[in-house]
Amino acid sequence: MEPKSHQPGFWRPTHSPWLVAFSVLLTTFMQVLDTSVANVSLPHIAGGLSASTHEVSWVLTSYLVAGAITLAASSWLSVFIGRKRYMAISVAVFTISSMLCGMAHTLPQLILARILQGIGGGGLQPLAQAVLLESFPQEKRGQAMAAYGMGIIVAPIIGPILGGWITDNYSWRWIFYINVPIGIFGLLMQNMFLEDPPYLKRDTKAKVDYFGLALMIIGLGAFQLVIDKGQEVEWFADSWIRFGTFLFAVAFPVFAWWELRRKNPFMNLRLLKSRNLAIGTALMAVQGAVMMGSTSMLPIFMQQLLGYPAFQSGMSMMPRGIGSMISMIIVSKLISKFGNRLMIACGFLGIAVTLIIFSGFNLSIAPSNIMAPLFFNGLMMGFTFVPLTTLTMANLRQSDIQQASGIFSLLRNIGASIGISLMFTMQSRMAQVHQSALSSNISPYGAQFQVWSAQVGRLVSNPMAAYGLAYKMVVVQSVMLSFMDCFRWLAYTAILAMPLIALFKGSRHIKSQSEMSALEH
């Protein structure tokens, strides 16, 4: 039987698929890079804008949530505006808002600019994924997803390196200004090579699902407010947190009901009847939470506790990027031998193992002992992404891919935002718990403390100095233990998600070893 990609009716782009891929991946890489480029700069941003590290975490989460909301409407906007025109508008908004981020002088200004940046960049991921899957024939989609995954997975890891170097040598503001020339070049490339497929016809009369969009914004906004601010205001003791929880609990089920009953919803939740899409989006949400949760925690751990400058903490993350790039190169060959499901399972298990290793870090750890598990962690991240994306999308019609890509990327963004928020909250909460427990050992009636304080008192010629030194040590140890708790819980999350892999159905497009081997070419 003739392969589907060579059958009549299969659309091919006018230009080379690789030119199309480069034009969309350039701006997508830039957009994904901004999910992590600010990670190592958070202490500097907090200092420059007179905010705490926990408050400045909104710089990360506001961007992700705004992007998630835009993801939901990206498919409809592609039809209403035209995909090529919508991508140009998105890149332009992202580029302008990047300049506004660099110009911000207060934390609220920066957060508002990041929200605008998220709105501009939110649609770029599903647009790029849909363009790649549609531009390449079925037998080469594995290569296309490897190229896409190279940007999606490697960009958040290169981000800390670039952000650290720029922050130490120039200013944190330049981590945003650097997007401007890249955005302009990307616009020129897309204008030359990108085109709308014939079956994606522009419909300017399409009705806007304002009610569904409002429910999405209210639900996600309320949920993010609860998980971001709950720690600061003692959770449900605060009336705003109770109100936000109520809004989310009402808006989310009503949104699902509303979208399922509409003939032309802006988010086609009926596609989740595909078991592979439902399972794949759930696993991608977990991967997003685990990946971004750990990526946001590690640079802060290295700067606050190990005393690394921003650039050194970013460089220490580099092995993770190298591991991801290597896995993207070899993953298609491994899939042809072991299959998608086994690769995904090994990837999640490997991620959990590396996170358990992270939970054993201490204050005297050598840089090499950080970089080795980071390399393996990046390797495992790459092993999960390509088979997970390929298996999730394999049984869908070509015309449904963009809608499915929007849902897929939406869940990844939401998972990443939840992972970051919960990790910052857990780190702050557990630091207090550990400090309370460790402080009980500082007592003038404890034999061990009496001996230790006497020795310290003789060294510094001030017996009372022992209490100040002991308290400082307790604070540092408490913060360190709280970071270890975060890594441990991320590992548990990856392990608990693994049974979902067994629920995947086989692809009707890729059934045999011979067809799988075609992915290599």
C-alpha positions in Angstrom: 0.0 0.0 0.0 1.3 3.4 -0.9 2.4 5.5 2.1 -0.1 8.1 3.2 2.3 10.9 2.5 2.4 10.0 -1.2 -1.3 9.5 -1.7 -3.4 12.1 -3.6 -4.7 14.8 -1.4 -1.8 14.9 1.1 -0.8 18.5 1.3 2.9 19.5 0.8 4.3 23.0 1.5 5.8 24.9 -1.5 9.2 25.4 0.2 11.4 22.8 1.8 10.0 21.4 5.0 13.3 22.2 6.7 13.2 25.9 5.7 9.6 26.0 7.1 10.8 24.2 10.3 13.7 26.6 10.8 11.5 29.7 10.4 9.0 28.5 13.0 11.4 26.9 15.4 13.5 30.1 15.6 10.7 32.1 17.3 9.4 29.1 19.2 12.8 28.5 20.7 12.9 32.1 21.7 9.5 31.9 23.3 10.3 28.7 25.2 13.7 30.1 26.3 11.9 32.8 28.2 10.2 30.2 30.4 13.6 29.6 32.1 16.0 32.4 31.1 14.9 34.4 34.2 15.4 31.5 36.6 19.0 32.3 37.5 18.2 36.0 37.5 15.4 35.9 40.0 17.6 37.0 43.0 18.9 39.9 40.9 15.5 40.9 39.7 14.2 40.7 43.3 17.0 42.9 44.5 16.6 45.4 41.6 12.8 45.7 42.1 12.8 45.4 46.0 10.8 42.2 46.1 11.3 38.8 47.8 12.3 35.7 45.9 8.8 34.2 46.5 7.1 37.3 45.2 9.3 37.5 42.1 8.3 33.9 41.2 5.3 35.6 39.6 7.7 36.6 36.8 7.8 32.9 35.9 4.2 31.8 36.6 2.4 34.8 35.1 4.2 34.2 31.8 3.2 30.5 31.8 -0.4 31.1 32.8 -0.9 33.9 30.2 0.6 31.6 27.6 -1.7 28.7 28.6 -4.8 30.9 28.2 -3.6 32.0 24.7 -2.9 28.3 23.8 -6.6 27.5 24.4 -7.7 30.0 21.7 -4.8 29.5 19.3 -6.6 27.1 17.0 -9.7 29.4 16.6 -7.5 32.4 16.1 -5.6 30.6 13.3 -8.9 30.1 11.5 -10.3 33.5 12.1 -7.1 35.5 11.4 -5.2 33.0 9.2 -2.4 31.0 10.7 0.5 32.8 9.0 -1.0 36.2 10.0 -1.7 35.0 13.5 1.9 33.8 13.9 3.2 37.1 12.7 1.0 39.0 15.2 2.1 36.7 18.0 5.8 37.2 17.3 5.4 40.9 17.0 3.5 41.1 20.4 6.1 38.9 22.0 9.0 41.0 20.7 7.4 44.3 21.8 6.5 43.0 25.2 10.1 41.7 25.6 11.3 45.3 25.3 8.7 46.4 27.9 10.0 43.7 30.3 13.5 45.1 30.1 12.1 48.7 30.7 10.1 47.7 33.8 11.0 49.6 37.0 8.6 47.9 39.4 7.5 44.3 40.0 3.9 45.0 38.9 5.2 46.5 35.7 7.4 43.5 35.0 4.5 41.1 35.7 2.2 43.0 33.4 4.8 42.9 30.7 5.4 39.2 31.2 1.6 38.6 30.9 1.6 40.4 27.6 4.7 38.4 26.6 2.9 35.2 27.5 -0.1 36.3 25.4 2.1 36.9 22.4 4.1 33.8 22.8 1.4 31.4 24.0 0.3 30.3 20.5 3.7 29.8 19.1 4.2 26.2 20.5 1.0 24.6 19.0 1.4 26.6 15.8 5.0 25.4 15.3 4.1 21.8 16.3 1.1 21.7 13.9 3.2 23.3 11.0 5.9 20.7 11.5 3.5 17.7 11.7 1.7 18.9 8.6 4.7 19.9 6.5 6.6 16.6 6.9 5.3 13.2 5.6 4.2 10.6 8.1 7.4 8.6 7.9 9.5 11.6 8.8 7.4 13.0 11.6 9.8 11.4 14.1 12.6 13.6 12.8 10.3 16.6 12.8 9.4 16.0 16.5 13.0 15.5 17.3 13.8 18.9 15.9 10.8 20.4 17.7 11.8 18.7 20.9 15.3 20.0 20.6 13.9 23.5 21.0 11.2 22.7 23.6 13.4 20.7 25.9 16.8 22.2 25.3 15.7 25.9 25.4 14.7 25.9 29.1 18.0 24.4 29.9 20.1 26.8 27.8 18.1 29.6 29.3 19.8 29.6 32.7 23.3 29.6 31.1 22.4 32.6 28.8 20.5 34.3 31.6 23.4 33.9 34.1 26.0 35.2 31.7 24.0 38.2 30.7 23.1 39.0 34.3 26.6 38.8 35.6 28.2 40.7 32.7 25.5 43.2 31.8 22.1 43.4 33.5 19.0 41.2 34.0 17.2 43.6 31.7 19.2 42.3 28.7 17.8 38.8 29.1 14.6 40.4 27.6 16.2 42.9 25.2 18.0 40.1 23.4 14.6 38.8 22.1 14.1 41.9 19.9 16.6 41.2 17.0 15.7 37.5 17.1 12.0 38.3 16.8 12.5 40.6 13.9 14.6 38.0 12.0 12.0 35.3 12.7 9.2 37.5 11.3 11.2 38.0 8.1 11.8 34.2 7.7 8.2 33.3 8.3 7.0 35.9 5.8 9.2 34.2 3.2 8.6 30.5 3.8 5.4 30.0 5.9 2.0 29.4 4.2 -1.5 28.3 5.2 -2.6 24.8 4.1 -5.6 24.7 1.8 -7.8 22.9 4.3 -7.2 25.6 7.0 -9.4 28.2 5.3 -9.8 31.6 7.0 -13.2 32.2 8.3 -13.8 35.9 9.4 -17.4 35.1 10.2 -16.5 32.6 12.9 -18.2 33.4 16.1 -16.1 34.0 19.2 -16.8 31.8 22.1 -16.6 34.7 24.6 -18.3 32.8 27.4 -16.0 29.8 27.1 -12.9 32.0 26.9 -14.0 34.0 30.0 -14.5 30.7 31.9 -11.0 29.6 30.9 -9.4 32.9 32.0 -11.4 33.0 35.3 -10.6 29.3 36.1 -6.9 29.4 35.3 -6.4 32.8 36.8 -8.2 31.9 40.1 -6.2 28.6 40.3 -2.9 30.3 39.8 -3.8 33.0 42.4 -4.5 30.3 45.0 -1.4 28.2 44.5 0.9 31.3 44.2 -0.5 33.5 47.1 -1.8 30.8 49.4 1.5 30.4 51.2 1.8 34.1 51.9 -1.7 34.5 53.5 -2.1 31.2 55.4 -4.2 29.6 52.6 -7.9 29.2 53.5 -7.6 31.6 56.4 -7.7 34.4 53.8 -11.0 35.4 52.2 -9.4 36.0 48.7 -8.0 32.4 48.7 -11.4 31.0 49.6 -13.0 33.1 46.9 -10.4 32.1 44.3 -10.9 28.4 45.1 -14.7 28.8 44.7 -14.2 30.5 41.3 -12.0 27.7 40.1 -14.3 25.0 41.4 -17.2 26.5 39.6 -15.5 27.8 36.4 -13.7 24.6 35.4 -16.6 22.1 35.3 -18.9 24.7 33.7 -16.2 25.4 31.1 -15.9 21.7 30.3 -19.7 21.3 30.0 -20.0 24.5 27.8 -17.2 23.4 25.4 -18.5 19.9 25.0 -22.0 21.0 24.0 -20.9 23.6 21.4 -20.8 22.7 17.8 -17.7 24.8 17.1 -15.8 25.3 20.4 -12.6 27.2 20.5 -11.1 24.3 22.4 -12.3 21.0 21.0 -12.4 18.8 24.2 -14.1 16.1 22.2 -10.7 15.2 20.9 -9.9 13.9 24.4 -12.1 10.9 23.5 -8.9 9.7 21.9 -7.3 7.7 24.7 -3.8 8.4 23.5 -4.4 12.2 23.5 -6.0 12.1 26.9 -3.1 10.0 28.4 -0.5 11.9 26.5 -1.6 15.3 27.7 -1.8 14.1 31.3 1.8 12.7 31.1 3.0 15.9 29.4 1.5 17.9 32.3 3.5 15.8 34.8 6.7 16.2 32.7 6.2 19.9 32.5 5.7 20.1 36.3 8.8 18.0 37.0 11.0 19.6 34.5 10.2 23.3 35.3 9.9 22.6 39.0 13.4 21.3 39.2 14.8 23.8 36.6 13.5 26.7 38.7 14.8 25.3 42.0 18.3 24.2 41.1 19.8 27.7 40.2 18.4 29.2 43.4 19.8 26.3 45.4 23.2 26.9 43.9 23.2 30.7 44.3 21.6 30.9 47.8 23.3 27.9 49.5 26.4 27.1 47.5 27.4 30.7 46.8 27.6 30.3 43.0 27.3 33.5 40.9 24.5 33.6 38.3 26.7 32.5 35.4 28.3 29.6 37.3 24.9 28.3 38.4 23.8 28.6 34.7 26.9 26.8 33.5 26.3 24.0 36.1 23.0 23.4 34.3 24.7 22.9 30.9 25.1 19.1 31.2 21.3 18.8 31.3 21.1 20.5 27.9 23.9 18.3 26.5 22.0 15.2 27.7 18.8 16.4 26.0 20.5 17.1 22.7 22.2 13.7 22.7 18.9 12.0 23.4 17.2 13.9 20.6 19.8 12.6 18.1 19.6 8.9 19.1 15.9 8.6 20.2 14.4 7.6 16.9 16.8 4.6 16.6 16.0 3.5 20.2 12.3 3.8 19.5 12.6 1.5 16.5 14.2 -1.1 18.7 12.3 -0.8 22.0 9.0 0.9 21.1 7.4 4.1 22.3 5.9 2.9 25.6 9.0 1.3 26.9 11.0 4.5 26.1 8.5 6.7 27.9 8.6 4.4 31.0 12.4 4.3 31.0 12.4 8.1 30.7 10.1 8.8 33.6 11.9 6.2 35.8 15.3 7.8 34.9 14.0 11.3 35.7 12.8 10.0 39.1 16.2 8.4 39.9 18.1 11.6 39.1 15.7 13.6 41.3 16.3 11.2 44.2 20.0 11.9 43.6 19.3 15.6 43.8 17.6 15.1 47.1 20.9 13.8 48.5 22.9 17.0 47.8 24.6 18.8 50.7 26.4 22.1 51.3 29.8 20.7 50.5 28.9 19.0 47.3 31.4 19.4 44.4 30.2 20.9 41.1 31.0 17.6 39.3 28.6 15.8 41.6 25.9 18.1 40.5 26.6 18.0 36.8 26.7 14.2 36.4 23.1 13.6 37.5 22.0 16.7 35.6 23.4 15.2 32.4 21.4 12.0 33.0 18.3 14.0 33.8 18.5 15.8 30.5 19.0 12.5 28.7 15.9 11.1 30.2 13.8 14.2 29.5 14.7 13.8 25.8 13.8 10.1 25.9 10.2 10.9 27.0 9.4 13.8 24.8 9.7 12.4 21.2 7.9 9.0 21.9 5.3 10.7 24.0 4.5 13.3 21.4 4.5 10.8 18.5 2.3 8.3 20.3 -0.1 11.0 21.5 -0.7 12.4 18.0 -0.4 9.3 15.8 -4.1 8.3 15.6 -5.4 11.8 14.9 -6.6 13.1 11.6 -4.3 15.7 10.0 -7.0 18.4 10.3 -7.3 17.8 14.1 -3.6 18.0 14.8 -3.5 21.7 15.5 -6.4 21.6 18.0 -4.8 18.6 19.7 -1.4 20.3 19.8 -3.1 23.3 21.5 -4.5 21.0 24.2 -1.2 19.2 24.5 0.8 22.3 24.9 -1.8 23.9 27.2 -1.5 21.0 29.7 2.3 21.3 29.5 2.2 25.0 30.4 -0.3 24.5 33.2 1.7 21.6 34.6 4.9 23.7 34.5 3.2 26.6 36.2 1.8 24.3 38.9 5.2 22.7 39.4 7.0 26.1 39.9 4.3 27.5 42.2 4.1 24.3 44.4 7.9 24.0 44.6 8.3 27.6 45.8 5.5 27.1 48.2 6.8 23.8 49.5 10.4 25.2 49.9 9.2 28.1 51.9 6.9 26.0 54.1 9.3 23.1 54.7 12.1 25.5 55.6 9.9 26.7 58.5 9.1 23.1 59.5 12.8 22.1 59.5 13.8 25.2 61.3 11.4 24.5 64.1 12.6 20.9 64.4 16.3 21.8 64.3 15.9 24.7 66.8 14.8 22.3 69.5 18.4 21.0 69.6 19.7 24.5 70.6 19.3 24.4 74.3 21.6 25.4 77.2 20.5 22.2 78.9 21.7 19.9 76.1 25.0 18.2 76.7 26.1 18.2 73.1 25.2 21.9 72.7 27.0 22.8 75.9 30.2 21.2 74.7 30.0 22.8 71.2 29.1 26.3 72.5 32.0 26.1 75.0 34.4 25.3 72.2 33.1 28.1 70.0 33.1 30.5 72.9 36.8 29.9 73.5 37.6 30.4 69.8 35.8 33.7 69.5 36.3 35.0 73.1 32.5 35.4 73.4 30.4 32.6 74.8 27.1 34.2 73.5 28.4 34.2 70.0 27.7 30.5 69.9 24.0 31.1 69.9 24.1 33.4 67.0 26.3 31.0 65.0 24.1 28.1 65.9 21.0 29.9 64.7 22.7 30.8 61.4 23.6 27.2 60.9 20.0 26.1 61.7 18.6 28.5 59.1 21.0 27.4 56.4 20.4 23.7 57.1 16.6 24.2 57.2 16.7 25.9 53.8 18.9 23.1 52.4 16.5 20.4 53.7 13.5 22.2 52.2 15.2 22.0 48.7 15.8 18.3 49.2 12.2 17.8 50.0 11.2 19.5 46.8 13.4 17.2 44.7 12.1 14.2 46.5 8.5 15.0 45.9 9.1 15.7 42.2 10.6 12.2 42.0 7.5 10.7 43.6 5.3 12.6 41.1 7.2 11.1 38.1 7.0 7.6 39.6 3.2 7.9 40.3 2.6 8.9 36.7 4.2 5.8 35.2 1.1 3.5 35.4 -0.6 5.8 32.9 1.9 4.7 30.2 0.3 1.2 30.1 -3.0 2.7 29.0 -1.7 3.9 25.6 -3.1 2.3 22.6 -1.0 1.2 19.6 -0.8 3.6 16.6 -2.7 2.6 13.5 -0.1 4.6 11.5 3.0 2.9 12.9 2.5 -0.7 13.6 5.6 -2.6 12.5 9.3 -2.5 13.1 9.8 -1.7 9.4 7.5 1.3 9.6 9.2 2.4 12.9 12.6 2.3 11.2 11.3 4.7 8.6 11.4 7.4 11.4 15.2 7.2 11.2 15.1 8.4 7.6 
